[in-house]
């Protein structure tokens, strides 16, 4: 049995980070008894295309958002790595750094449903668990590639995420705030205030840098 608590891995563009991201990560930290949750901003998103804020500024917003919260860490490894930011490369890097630790890749149900489109997606469970955060009432797929993956590797036991270092899929209902980064960018672009959608520290970065003000978000 692995006596060290798992590390949660929470990646994303975070363009910008908001309370929806933070609440999900906080609930996972507590409910799954993670030692920490590492926020890893995507350096060069291979699937999304452009980002509105550059990688350094998105990292700055993440760092500001989580400052002072015990168990939350910012991690800039994807900014330091050249080329597209593939999750499998990040997990490989983390596994080398933490060979004996359980790693839990936190994704939303929408991202999980797109998993077969990810680069080397079928290797992810060789490096980490997959923790799917979803709204109560949502149903996980039970057919196709993902249905088979859940059948073979799914677990309802949180302890399974602690007892082995990788290879399990755990689906966990979480409070999902109806906040989207796209809508925040649209608000700012039209001169409105995103207050109460994100920590004030993130809002301050946006105001100080005039971020999103000149962007037309489609």
Buried (B, 14 or more C-beta within 10 A) or exposed (E): EEEEBBBBBBBBBBBBBBBBBBBBBBBBBEBBEBEBBBBBBBBBBEBEEEBBBEBEBBBBBBBBBBEEBEBBBBBBBBBEBEEBBBBBBBBBBBBEEBEEBBBBBBBBBEBBBBBEEBBEBEEBBEBBBBBBBBEEEEEBBEEEEBEEBBEEBBBEEBEBBBBBBBBBBBBBBBEBBEBEBEBBBBBBBEEEEBEEBBBEBBBEBBBEEEBBEEBEBE
